[in-house]
């Protein structure tokens, strides 16, 4: 299995954003030193859900501080970007990182309609434009003398510069939630990024993706290659004991969830309905062993977290994007990463 450190640092105090960002950069170096496989970066704006906001600029700083570890954009909110400009930015990141970039895309935020409004667009427009935006992104990376005539973009130019380090372009994956979007990506052979919900849902989702690719004419080798490029996003916190891990993480997790619920209630426009984010499970939902049927955080002692990851592995997961959402102290986060590296990761290599 591969293990990624997912920077999703919630900052409830704007005055602390600079320190949170500095701590993330130091943690990126630690992730590489500890042998993790990837660093993932998200995009959210205006309310501190992700303190650095812009994953492209932040990834440039991470690229300069690391040498080996893969860099994943998880995700770029396509509704907020011009695809040609994004192609230039990601090609440059791929060059700066010597070909370590993975580009994860999605329509935009699932729950924050106010982000679309803040960039002068709508939830509906983001969905309508997504497929064409990705098509233009790929053609901008790969096409000389491009003349693109779409519904939303009409562009022409001689050649995108700089050229991506990885040819024909950096690996591309789309974040998906619904079965319809997962099957749509499987039909065209594109890897996906998925949110961990439960072990049975994970197993069913991977089976659906695999069966759809095979039914669409892809051979077993290509299907296996794609399954090996699917990443699951999970919250994770490890401490010396189950009780300590839950005490450190759950209180801040619930506080941040309430904060975001309040923001969404105030700022999401009524004429752009989006789903409500499910609240995190209470402490009483966690037993001494993980419940495979519940949307649990991967949380506890090394023994408990390893038991949970073994369930995910047996359900078919190969790559995990693990995040503490910046909700624990710098010292607690580093201790969790070290326990993951020394006590858990060797069990799954």
Buried (B, 14 or more C-beta within 10 A) or exposed (E): BBBBBBBBBBBBEEEEBEEBBEBBBEBBBBBBBBBBBBBBBBBBBBBBBBBBBBBBEBBBBBBEEBEEBBBBBBBBBBBBBBBBEBBBBBBBBBBBBEEBBBBBBBBBBBBBBBBBBBBEBBBEBBEBBBBBBBBBBBBBBBBEEBEBEBEEBEBEBEEBEEBBBBEEBBBBBBBBBEEEBBBBBBBEBBBBBBBBBBBEBBBBBBEBBBEBBBEEEBEEEEBEEBBEBBBBBBBBBBBEEBEBBBEBBBEBBBEBBEBBBEBBEEBBEEEBEBEEEEEBBEEEEBEEEBBBEEBBBBBBBBBBBBBBBBBBBEBBBBBBBBBBBBBBEBEBBBBBBBBBBEBBBEEBE
